[in-house]
Amino acid sequence: MSGYLAVLVVVLIFVVIFQIAKASEYVSILKGEKKARQQTNRVNGFLLIIFLILGLIGVYYCNDILKGKIVMEAASVQGKGIDSMIMTTLIITGIVFVITQILLFWFAFKYQEKEGRQAFYFPHNNKLELIWTVIPAIALTILVAFGLRHWFRITSEAPKDAMVVEITGKQFNWLIRYPGKDGQLGRKFFKNINDANNPVGQDWEDQLNKDDYMATEMHLVVNKPVKLIIGSRDVIHDVGLSHFRMKMDAVPGIPTTLWFTPTITTADMKKKTDNPDFVYEISCDQMCGSGHYSMKANIVVETQAEYDAWAAKQVAQYAVAHPAPAAAPATPTAEAPAADTAHQEKVVAVNDAKH
């Protein structure tokens, strides 16, 4: 109830202010203060022109000093194409922005209220409406076509030599699974999920699962395509790969895919950014709950030799879920008692000899 009262009070305040402004305008007209209003309009017109000039200078200055500092270069082949598309979009929309803003502020100055000037009533013009409808429609259609081309490229079938990595989102972390030497991921079934030893629900009766292994971070080979198979255990998440200019929804029950080719190793990116702590990150770009902010994982881009050395150290999840039974303690053999008796007799004989 208090919320409604607060809204009502705000509305009433705006109504009172509006009525006071209208009353002031009427009083000004009755007192013959038209010239004072025109003088105020001239001052406002000049201020708008100054604001326009300073604003354009500020836009140029910010772009000049921040160029290349806010967004680092794309670290994938597909990302470079997406960056090029974004730059094209910014150039086109930037030109339109500058032209329309200059006209907006200039018209406010040029067509200010003056003695003897009357506003021209211009309700309709087919030619103008055709121009400002068709040209933007064509421009936007071209930009959309560029975007669809990149979208179809990253969601199409990956190259045959591409790595395969599965990434599954759950509140609030990422589960990463690799196929073993066979290069194929085994089946999953949601009823098999067990956070202790089977976090993605692998079907242990499927032989392809015997060499699949889980990882806490994603390892990729530089200049080698990688296909991501993306899913979710609970709510909708989103695999965000900002350094590679990629993102894809992780939807429960509906696997999604994308593929890309990383071009810069983590070690090289540390040198490029002059940041020894640099890491590629997987973020969740879809609000997924109270722990959304902490849902991330690291990506390591490395050479083939470094990747092979890392993969050789990984333990199959099947072995984690089915640890080998501990070896039973050795039982004494039949000869053991005899050996112990002979030893005791020898000790007794030695003691007798001493005495």
Number of C-alpha atoms within 10 A of each C-alpha: 5 7 8 9 10 11 11 11 12 12 11 12 12 11 12 12 11 12 12 12 12 12 12 12 15 13 12 15 13 10 9 11 13 15 14 11 15 15 13 12 17 18 12 15 20 16 14 17 18 12 13 18 13 12 12 14 12 12 10 11 12 11 12 10 9 10 11 10 10 7 10 13 17 20 23 21 17 22 24 15 15 20 15 12 15 14 12 14 17 13 11 13 14 12 10 12 13 13 11 12 13 15 13 14 19 17 13 18 19 12 12 15 18 13 8 5 9 9 8 6 6 6 5 8 8 7 9 9 10 10 11 10 11 11 11 12 12 11 14 15 12 13 17 12 12 17 15 11 11 16 15 11 15 18 16 12 13 19 13 8 10 16 20 20 21 19 23 25 28 20 18 17 18 25 21 23 23 25 21 20 11 11 14 16 22 19 15 16 10 13 10 14 16 13 9 8 15 18 18 26 17 25 20 18 10 12 12 19 22 20 21 24 20 22 16 13 17 22 20 24 22 21 18 16 22 21 22 24 18 24 29 24 20 15 17 19 30 23 23 19 18 18 18 24 19 19 16 20 21 27 19 18 11 10 16 16 19 20 23 25 22 23 21 22 18 22 17 13 19 15 11 14 12 10 11 12 9 14 17 19 18 22 22 27 20 16 13 19 11 9 11 17 13 12 18 18 18 15 16 18 25 21 18 14 10 13 16 12 10 11 16 10 8 15 15 19 23 19 14 14 13 11 9 8 6 6 6 6 6 6 7 8 8 8 8 10 11 11 10 10 11 11 11 11 11 10 11 11 10 10 10 8 7 6 5
